[in-house]
Amino acid sequence: MDHLPSDPAILVSSVNMLLRDEEFDTLEALCYSFGTEPQQLEDYLVKYGFVYSNEQRQFRPIGYDSKV
């Protein structure tokens, strides 16, 4: 993959896969490799209902971790 996808669903899937499969240790390392800023990626995905969990090292749907 030469660049990150622009489709939000594919982007979340791709980023989570790269982090899960330990291609990258951190979101910052992944973003640096693809020439983007972590905050820029987080800001883009929050518009589509995803937030980054440092604990889980993945993007998750907003509200996924909230207690009901």
C-alpha positions in Angstrom: 0.0 0.0 0.0 1.6 3.3 -1.1 -1.0 5.6 0.4 -3.8 5.5 2.9 -7.3 5.0 1.4 -9.7 7.9 1.5 -12.9 5.9 2.0 -13.5 6.1 5.8 -14.6 2.4 6.2 -11.6 1.1 4.2 -9.3 3.6 6.0 -10.3 2.4 9.5 -10.0 -1.2 8.4 -6.5 -0.7 6.9 -5.1 1.3 9.8 -6.4 -1.1 12.4 -5.0 -4.1 10.4 -1.6 -2.4 10.1 -1.5 -1.7 13.8 -2.9 -5.1 14.8 -0.5 -7.1 12.6 2.3 -5.1 14.2 3.5 -3.5 11.0 3.7 -0.3 13.0 4.1 0.1 16.8 2.1 3.4 17.1 -0.4 5.5 15.2 2.3 8.1 14.9 4.7 5.7 13.2 2.1 4.7 10.8 1.1 8.2 9.9 4.8 9.3 9.5 5.3 6.4 7.1 2.3 7.6 5.0 3.1 11.3 5.2 0.2 12.4 7.3 -0.3 13.8 10.8 -2.0 11.6 13.5 -4.3 14.5 14.5 -5.3 15.0 10.9 -6.2 11.3 10.6 -8.1 11.4 13.9 -10.0 14.6 12.9 -11.0 13.0 9.6 -12.3 9.8 11.1 -14.2 11.4 14.0 -16.4 13.0 11.3 -17.4 9.5 10.3 -18.0 8.2 13.8 -14.6 6.7 14.8 -12.2 7.6 17.6 -8.8 6.3 18.3 -8.2 4.2 21.4 -4.7 4.3 22.7 -5.4 1.4 25.0 -6.6 -0.9 22.2 -4.4 0.6 19.5 -7.2 0.9 17.1 -10.0 3.1 15.8 -13.4 2.2 17.3 -16.9 3.5 16.7 -17.8 6.5 18.9 -19.5 5.2 22.0 -18.3 1.6 21.6 -16.5 1.6 25.0 -19.2 3.6 26.9 -21.0 1.9 29.8 -24.8 1.6 29.4 
